[in-house]
Amino acid sequence: MRRFIFEKQPVRGHWVRLTSAWRELRAHSDYPAAVEELLGQAVAAAVLLAATLKFRGTLSFQLQGNGAVRLLIAQCTHDFRLRAVARFDEAAVRELAGDAPRATVFRRLVGSEGRITVTIEAEERSMRYQGVVPLSGNSLAESLEAYFASSEQLPTRVLLAADGERAAGLLVQRLPEKSEDVSEEAAGAWSAAQEGVRNLDARVLLVAELEQLLRGGFVGHDLRVFRGAPVQFECRCSQGRVAGLLRALGPEEVRDVLKEQGAVTVTCEFCHRPYRFDAVDVETLFSQAHPSDGSAAISLTRLQCLTVP
């Protein structure tokens, strides 16, 4: 992830391109191409959102709709450790025509009544912020622009792209000016930033370095580019978190599964790591009081649940 600014103007930008982190995130998943592309765009969006904020903690970018993709979650920490998962209707995805316009595919994936929820859980004083906006426009990028306009009240332009190898995003924002008078120079810089994003091809975003993009889209403007920060895949599941979730389910439910299957196996939805609890483990879980922790994302054979922190 890299940041850039228009020198002496209230315009900033962020760029991200994911390669190994994107591949590791999907190492144990098999998403259809259309779902994979949407998930990659959401992951890039989560990183861009986290980059625009000053916080310590976790940002969750959640998409819910009545289309083929019922639920999509991408999470990114302040130091750019990310994970993501999507749930979708396989039959509905198979019905998507491969040559359909991109806007049509997007709407079929998210439906007509979807929404974006951005949740920020900061470590300082256990602060929590949540913003919710309807899914609008014909792309995830347009929906993200609407989120910034509604929740952050910052004019923003976004470009997102993803394929099987990479996920990428570019965001430019106009920041509030210190003086009440809006200068023509600042207005011109913002106009150029918007034009620069409009002129970029999403496919180029996947392969070009930031400097190349800026030279092609922001000609004639004095820009400063800052050093980049690495982005990596990391799941926060653990034996302790899963144990806490099982305690929250209650001893009767967990023991019923144990009786049927001989062991309780819980698989993380994000990284697909299995956690196995035998009869001794289960009795230990409920032999003494423990604080419940429902922050692991799991699926039980019988319960099929997804819990997000």
Rosetta blueprint (number, residue, H / E / L):
1 M L
2 R E
3 R E
4 F E
5 I E
6 F E
7 E L
8 K L
9 Q L
10 P L
11 V E
12 R E
13 G E
14 H E
15 W E
16 V E
17 R E
18 L E
19 T L
20 S H
21 A H
22 W H
23 R H
24 E H
25 L H
26 R L
27 A L
28 H L
29 S L
30 D L
31 Y L
32 P L
33 A H
34 A H
35 V H
36 E H
37 E H
38 L H
39 L H
40 G H
41 Q H
42 A H
43 V H
44 A H
45 A H
46 A H
47 V H
48 L H
49 L H
50 A H
51 A H
52 T L
53 L L
54 K L
55 F L
56 R L
57 G E
58 T E
59 L E
60 S E
61 F E
62 Q E
63 L E
64 Q E
65 G L
66 N L
67 G L
68 A L
69 V E
70 R E
71 L E
72 L E
73 I E
74 A E
75 Q E
76 C E
77 T E
78 H L
79 D L
80 F L
81 R E
82 L E
83 R E
84 A E
85 V E
86 A E
87 R E
88 F E
89 D L
90 E H
91 A H
92 A H
93 V H
94 R H
95 E L
96 L L
97 A L
98 G L
99 D L
100 A L
101 P L
102 R H
103 A H
104 T H
105 V H
106 F H
107 R H
108 R H
109 L H
110 V H
111 G L
112 S L
113 E L
114 G L
115 R E
116 I E
117 T E
118 V E
119 T E
120 I E
121 E E
122 A E
123 E L
124 E H
125 R H
126 S H
127 M L
128 R E
129 Y E
130 Q E
131 G E
132 V E
133 V E
134 P E
135 L L
136 S L
137 G L
138 N L
139 S L
140 L H
141 A H
142 E H
143 S H
144 L H
145 E H
146 A H
147 Y H
148 F H
149 A H
150 S H
151 S H
152 E H
153 Q L
154 L L
155 P L
156 T E
157 R E
158 V E
159 L E
160 L E
161 A E
162 A E
163 D L
164 G L
165 E L
166 R L
167 A E
168 A E
169 G E
170 L E
171 L E
172 V E
173 Q E
174 R E
175 L L
176 P L
177 E L
178 K L
179 S L
180 E L
181 D L
182 V L
183 S L
184 E H
185 E H
186 A H
187 A H
188 G H
189 A H
190 W H
191 S H
192 A H
193 A H
194 Q H
195 E H
196 G H
197 V H
198 R H
199 N H
200 L L
201 D L
202 A H
203 R H
204 V H
205 L H
206 L H
207 V H
208 A L
209 E L
210 L H
211 E H
212 Q H
213 L H
214 L H
215 R H
216 G H
217 G H
218 F L
219 V L
220 G L
221 H L
222 D L
223 L E
224 R E
225 V E
226 F L
227 R L
228 G L
229 A L
230 P L
231 V L
232 Q E
233 F E
234 E L
235 C L
236 R L
237 C L
238 S L
239 Q H
240 G H
241 R H
242 V H
243 A H
244 G H
245 L H
246 L H
247 R H
248 A H
249 L H
250 G L
251 P H
252 E H
253 E H
254 V H
255 R H
256 D H
257 V H
258 L H
259 K H
260 E H
261 Q H
262 G L
263 A L
264 V E
265 T E
266 V E
267 T E
268 C E
269 E L
270 F L
271 C L
272 H L
273 R L
274 P E
275 Y E
276 R E
277 F E
278 D L
279 A H
280 V H
281 D H
282 V H
283 E H
284 T H
285 L H
286 F L
287 S L
288 Q L
289 A L
290 H L
291 P L
292 S L
293 D L
294 G L
295 S L
296 A L
297 A L
298 I E
299 S E
300 L L
301 T L
302 R L
303 L L
304 Q L
305 C L
306 L L
307 T L
308 V L
309 P L
